[in-house]
């Protein structure tokens, strides 16, 4: 037994305690996944050693054959998993096994409901890795030494998965990590060679390095004893031990693709779709790309780590290489393995290499094709994708001009055809339903579906049976400033400028509108005088059928959504006055026109203006003045 020095007891981070408790109870029905998680971590440790050894071959310490060994002791009720990968220093052990240093931790904890079924899905989103050991173990020992460190800098970490853990310095001759699980009462089934083989084949067959088990099911070394090794043991490899992406598509089962996704994405759930492709010719690379089913917590932190696992000639180079896909596709997981890049490639080189630009362009198109196929063939799954990643995809038209039309075809919106606000209408669907003579795609932006579905801006469209897209995501007004047309049809904001319905208005309609505008010139002048600097213009509306008045936005002005975003971020918002439009057929406007008392006319004009602002979802500049005028009017009416 190694002598332990510098022993100390440390407390778990609060989030770890919560996660451990939740995981042990929520994932109990699928407890065998603990082995998948530990093997996945061991595989990552081997990848990291391979990469670091490119620059420092001495880290291999004369042993370049990387592997994972899995053993068990029925009498001691232990399962031991050992790898000869990169290992950990004392500081790394405390950092990795005592805290969750992952962005989104606070959001994760905030979203926990106490409902075990729902919370187990959240765990799947977050990824649990090492801590899954406590599903089956009531004590876990970790013996590790970082490659390149002296044998005297080995570390022993031990915990019962409750409030704290112990860390001590030990002698450890071999680099890498050995994890000993002391099985809980009732979990002895895992101290069995046949059971462990089955779990490895089910979850970890795709792991690219050998996973070995003893040929004969004899007891492995006693837990924690470094020096007292058992007699020479024969081992056999129980997994396929070849990189899954290097195999032909016809050789790989769907279940294998799904398990490999869980390994690269650290996810518990199956992906919605994947694309496995080998490119030969001018460029030579293999890609395996996945569309996840759920969004990670840090999806909207654009600076959060993202990207594909990069391999060069099957040698792991880096995690989260973000140069191969644009930022709006940051949710895609997977692997790219290139034959054209150098083994000592760095992030700086990736940013300047023209080969990367060509690969990025091809991989981007492949992802968009994959999403198109998903939308066409699996509409329910695409609906799930859209709920998780729709707002991120909406960043695309601004970032990727070359694929703007393709991205636009993947976007989904709510519309006046639905009552539930579900974003299910594609632009191709909309165009397929357009009225005869309609040559524009009409849309309206706002804060919520409930607010804009009853907007006065939609009145003329309802009357004529014209569908309008209803855009309520924070990003939508910004999106539409970049997305100006689709399939040759221009987009028109129904709240902006002077609405022209083109051929949808008959010549008689247009003539009647001109005559009404001319007849009401006097009223328009009076209103402009009463409202003064509050408005840019007063005019007769072509939008209204039921409401007395409405506020329109100037053609070049910011809409309400963009103004609110800029104000919230502390930016100065340029001054812009709305256009006040009236419906001359409305009884209130007729009464206003007949009002001879100019003071009363001014009060009524301001009330109508403020009501139009409220109907548009805006806040009033002077709510107290509005209330005073309204109260005055109510007193007069009740007198």
N, C-alpha and C positions, 0 to 999 in steps of 0.2 A: 504494500500500500504506500502510495506516495505521501511524503510529509507535506502537510498543508500549512502555508504561512500567509501572513497578511489577510487573515480571515475577517470578514465584516458582514453584518446583516443590514440589508437595505430594504426600504419599503417600495412596493410597486406604485407606479403612477396611478392616480385615481381611475383614469379611463381603463387601464389594464384590469383593475379589480372588477369594474363593472362588466367589461367584455368577457372576462373569465367566467363570471357567474352566469351571465346570459348564455354564453356559448355552450357551457357544460349542460345546461338545461334545454336549450333550443335545438342543438344539433345532435342530441342523443340518439334520435331515430336513425341517423346516418353516420354512426360513430366511426366506421372504418375509414372515413376520409382523413382521419388524423395521419394515416400512413402516406397518403397521397401528398399531403401538405409537407411532411417532413422530408420525403424523397425529393419533392420539388425544390425545397430549400437546399438540399445537399447537391442537387444538379446545378443550381445557381452558383453554389460555392466552387464547384469544379470549373464552371465557365469562367468565373472571375479569376481563378488561379491561372488557367490557360492564357487569359488575356494579359495579366500582369507579368507572366513568365516570358511573353514575347520580348519585353524590354529587359527583364531580369531573369534569365534562365536559371540562376542559382536558387530561385524560389522553389523549383521542383525538387530540390534536395536529393537529386539522383533518382527520383521515382516519378517518371513521366506518365505511368499508366494510371489513369484516374478511374475510380470505381466507387460504388456504394455497397456496403455489406450489411446484411440484415440477419440478426441471429436472435435466439430466444433461450430462455431457461425455464423449463416447466416447474422445477422445484422452487426456484426463487421467485417465480411469477413475474419475470421481466422480459421485455423486448428491447433489443439494442440495435440502433442504427448508426453506422459509422461511415464517414466519408474521408477521403484524403484530399479535400479541396483546399480553399484558401485559409480556413480557420478564422479564429477571432482573437484579438488581444483583450486584456482585461477591460479597457475602456469600451471596446466594441461590444463586449458581452453585456455590460451594464446598460449601454445605450440601446442595443437591439432586443435584449430579453427583459428589460425593466420598464421600457416606455414604448408608446406608440408615437413615433415621430412623423406621423403621416398627416399631410394637410387634410383638413376635413374632419378631424377627430371630433371637434366640438359639434359640428353639424350632425355627425353620426350619432353622438350621444343624445342630442336634442331630439332626433327623430325616433328614438326608441319609444315604443308605446306600452310595453308591458305585455302585449299580446305575443306569445312565444312564436306563433306561426308567422306573423308579420315580421317580427324582429329577426327571425332566422333568415329572411330574405335580405334584410339590411346587413346582416353579418356577411352574407354572400357578396354583397356589393363592396363591403369594406375589405374583405380578405382577412384571414386570421393567422395563417401560417403556423408558426411554432406553437402558439398557445392551444392549438387543437389537441396537442398531446394530453392535456388535462381532461379531455372527454373520457379517456379510458384509464388514465393514470392518476393515482393520488399523491405521487411524488415523482419528480423528474430530475435526473442528474445530467449535467452537460460537462464533458471534458473536452477542452479545445486548446489548440495552439496555432497562432498565426504563422503561415509559411514565412520563413526567413528569420523568425525570432528564435532565440536559444531555447533548448529543451526546458531550462529552468523557468521560462515565462509561460508555462502552461496555466490554464485557468479551470477551476472547478466551480460551476454554478449549480445551485440546488434549491428547489422550492417545492412546497406542497400545494402551490396554486392558490394560496389564501392571501394574506396581507403582505408577505415579505419574501425575500430570497436571500441566500447566502452566496458570497463570492470569496474564493480563496485562490492563492497562487500554489501551483503544483509543478512537479517535473512531468513533462510529457514528451516522449521521444519522437513519436510520429506527428507530423503536421496534420491539420484537419480537425474534425469534430466527431465525438462519439456521444450519442444521446441514449441514456438508459431510462426506460419507462418502467416504473414499478406499478404493475397493473392493479386496479381496484378489485375488490372482491366482486366476483361475477363477470369479470372481463378476461378470465383465464383462457378463453377461446383463442386469443391472439398469440398466446405462447405455444404456437403450433405451426409447424412448417407448411402443412397443406393449406391452412387458412391464410398465412402470410403470402404464399405463392399466388393464391387466387386473387387477393387484394392487389398485389403488384401487377398481375396480368390485366386486371380490370381497369385500374386507374393509371398505371405508370409504364405500360408497355412501350410508349412512345419516347421515353427518356433515352437520350442519345448515348449515355454511358452505361456500362454493365451494372446491373443490380444483382448481387450474388447472395445466395443462401447456402447454408451448410448442406452437403450432399446427404449426410446422415443426420437425422434429427437428434443430435446429442447436445447436451447443455453447452451454452457458450460461456465465455469468461464471466466470473462473478462481477456483479455490477460495481463499477468504481475502482476495480483493482487493475492498475496499469501494468505492474510488473508480473503478476501471476497469470500468465497466458495459458490457455489449455494446450494440450498436445496438438501437433500440426493438424490442421483441419482441411478437409477437401471441400472446395466450394464449387457451385455451379451457377451460371448466369441464367436467370429466370425471365428476363425481358428480352425483347427483340434487339435492344441496344444499338439502333441505328437512327439517325436523325429522320424524323417522320417526313419532313418536307423534301428529302432527297429521294423518297420512294415515288413510284408512279401513282397517279390518282386512282387507277383501277385497283391498286393493291391496298389502298387505305379504306377502312370501313368508316361509316359516319361516326360511330361511337369513338373511334380513335381520334378523328378530327376534333370531336367535342372534348375529349379528355385533354388533348394537347392544348386546346384553347384555355381550359381552366388552369393549365400549368403556366402558359405565357401571360395570361391576363390576371392571374391570382383571383379568379372569379369562381363562384360556386355553381353558377347556372350555365346552361348551354347557350351558345351564341345563336343569333337569329339566322345567320348565313355565313358562308365562307367562300373563298376563291383561292384555289391552288394552281399556280401557273409557273411553267418553266420557259424562260426566254433564251433563244439561241440565235446567233448571228452577230450583228455589230456589237450588241451588248449581250453578256451572258449572266443571267441571275435567275434565282428561283424566289418566288414570293408565296407566302401563305397568309392571307388577310382575313380577318374576322370582323363581323358586325355584332357587337354585344347586344344583349337584350335590355340592359339597365345602365343608367348613367352613373358614373362615379361621383363622389361628393365634390371633387375639385374640378368638375367639368368646366365651370365658368371662370375658373382662375386661369387666365390665358398663359400665365407664366409658370403654371404647375408642370411638373415633368410629364412628357407624353412622347409618343413615337413608337417605332417598331424596334424589335430586337435585331441588331445587325450582326451578321456572321460574314466572314470572308473565307471562302473555301472550307466551309463547315467549322471554322474556328470562331468562337464567340468574340466579338469586338466590343460591343457596348449595348447597354439597355437604353431604351427610350431615345433612339436616334430620330430626331424630329425633322431631319432634312428631307425625308423621302415622301412626305405628304404635306399638303398645305394645312394651315392652322384650323380651318373650318372642318377638316376631317380628323381632328385630334382624338376623336373617340375610337378610331379604328385600332385594333390590336393585331399583332402577328409578327411574322419573321420575314426578313429579306436576307438572302445569302448570295453574295456577289462573287464572281470569278475575276472581275475587272479591277477591283480595288486592292490596294496594298495592305498587307497584314498590320502595318504600323500606322494605319490611317487614324487621324484625330478629328475631333469636331471641327477644328479650324480648317482642315483640309477638305472635309465634307462640304463646307459652305462655299468653297471656291472651285470644286471639281465639276467640269462640264458633264462628266458621266452621270453625276448625281442629278443634274437638271433633267437629263434625258430619262433617267429612271423615275424621277418624281412625276414627270408628265405622264409616263405610261402607267404608273401605279395609281395616280389620281383618276385617270380614265377608267382603270379597272374597277376601282371602288365605286365610281358613279354608275358603271354598267351593272355592278353587283346590286346596287340599290334599285336601279331601274327594274331589274329582273325580280327582285323581292316585291316591289310595288305591283308589278304586273301579275306575278304568279301566286303570291302569298299576301293578299291585301290585309288580312288580320294581323299578320306579323309586321307588315309595314306600318300599320297603325300603331303597334307597340313601339317600333323604332321611332316613329315621328313624335310620339309623346316624350320619349327619352331624349332625342337629339335634334328635334325640329328647329329649335331656336339657334342651335349651333350651325346647322346647315344653312340657315338664313344669312349667315355671315359670308357665304360663298360668293354671291354675285359681285360684291364689292372687292373681294380678294382675288378672284380668279376670272378675269375677263374672258379668257379663251373658252371656258366651260360654262359661261353664264346661262346660255339657253338650256344646256343639259341640266344644270342645277335647278333652274326655274321649273323645269318639268317635274322635278321631284318634290317641289314645295306643296304644302297643303294649307288650305284656309277654311275658315268658317264662311258662311254666306247667308243671304236672306232666304235661301231655300230650306235652311234647317232652323229648328227652334231651340236646339240644345247647345249651340256654340261649338260643337265638335269640329276640329280642323280636319276635314276629310275631302274637301273639294280641290282637285288638281286643276291646273290651268287648262289642260287639254279637255277635261270634263266641262269646264266653264265654256270654253270656245265651242264645244260640240252642242251646247244648249243655247247659244246666242240667238236672239231674235232676228228675223229677216230684216236686213237693212242695218243691223248693228255692226259696227266695225271697231269698237273700243271695248276694253276690259275695265269695268267700273269697280272702284273700291272706296272704302271709308275706313279711316283709322280712329281708334278711341281707346279709352282706358279699360272698359269691360264690355263683354258681349251684351249683357243686360242693358247697359247704357246706350250702346249705339244701334241695337236692333230696332229701337223705337225712335231713332233720330229723325227730326223733321227733314234732314237732307235726303231721306229715302222716299219721301212721299210721292214724288212724280214717278219714281222707278216702280213703286208698288202699283200705282195707277196703270202704268203701261206694261206691268208684268216683266220687268227687266231685272235680272239677277245682279246683285251687288256683293262683292267680296267684303267681309267684315274682319278687319285686322286689329287685333287687340294686344299682341305681344309688344313689349317695350321696344323691340328692335325694328318693328314693322315700318314706321315712317322713314327711318334711315335706310332700310332695305329698298323701299320703293323709290328712293332718290337715285339708286343705281340700276334698278330693274325698270327700264322705261318701256320695254315691249317684249312680247312673246309671240312666236309664230306669225310675225308681221302685224300683230295687233297692239296698238299703243294702250298704255294704262292711263286712266283718268281718275283723279281724286275728286269725288262728287262734292266735297266741301270746299274745293279750291277754284278760284277764278270765276269766270262767267260761264256757267254750264251750257254747253252746246251739245244737243243730242243728235245732231246731224240728220240723217235720213229717218231717224225714229220720230222726229217732229215733222208733221205735214206742213206744206206751204201755208195752209190756212192757219195752222197753229202759230207759225212764225209771224204771220201778218197780224194776227190778233194780239200777240205779245207786244209787237211794235206800237200798235194803236193804244193799248192800255198804258204803256210806258209814257207815251206822248201825253195822254189824257191826265196822267198823274204827276206831271212835272212840277206843278205847284206844291203838291203834298211833299214830294221828295225834297224840294227846296226848304220847306218849313222844317222837316225832320233834320236836315243837315244843319240848319241854323240852331235847332234845339239841342242836338247832340254834340255839335261843335267838334272839338279835338279828339273826341272818343272814337270817331269813325273816319275811315279813309274815303268812304263813298257811301251814298244811299241810292238804292235802285230797286226796281220792280223785280221780283223773283220769278224764275221759271222752274224752281225746284219744289215749290210748296203747293199743296192742295188742301190741307186741313189746318195748318198752323198759321198764326198771323205774321210771324217774322222769324228771321234766321240770320246767323252770322256766317259769312263766307270768308275764306282765307285768300289773301292776295296770291297771285300766280307764283311769285318768287319768295313769299314769306314762309317762315317756319311754321309748321303745324303745332297744335297743342301738345302732342306727344313729345316732339323734339324739344320744345320749349321747356317742358317739365323735366326731361332728362338733363338738359343743360343746367337748369336752375338747381336741380338736386346735386349736381357735381360741382356747384359753386362757380360755374362759368357765366360770363356776362351774356345776357340774351339780347339780341338786337331789337330795338323798338319796332313794333309793327301794329298797325291799326286794322281792325277787321272791317269788312264791307257789310253794311246793314241792308238786308234785303227784306222787302215787305210783300205780303200777299194781298193785293188790292181788293180781292173778292171776299176777304174775311170780314165778318161783322165788326170786329174790334177796329180794323183799319178804316172801315167805312165811318164808324163813330168818330174816330180820331180825325178823319178828313173834315168831318162836319163840325168839329170843336172850334168855337170862335174865341174862347178865352185862351190867350197865349200861355199864361202861367200853367193853367190846367193841361194844355196841349204838351207843354214841356215835361210836366210830371208824368203824363201817360206815355210819352215817347221814351223817357228814361226807364219806366217800368217794363215796357216792351223790350227795350234793349237788354236790360238785365235778365229778363226771362229767356231771351234768345241765347245769352251767354251760358245760363244754367243748363239749358237744353243741349248745348254743345259740349257740356262736361267741364266748362271752365269755372273758375272761382270769381266771385264779384270783387271788383276793386274797392267798392265802398258799400258793404252789406248794410250798415246802419242807415245810410241814405235810402237804400232800396226799401227797407222795412218801414221807415217813416212815410215814404210816398205811398206805399201799399196801405198802411194804416189810415192815412188821410183819405184815400180813395174809398176804403171800406166804411169809414165814418160817414162820408157823403152819401154812399149808396144806402146806408141804413137809416139815414135821416128822414 
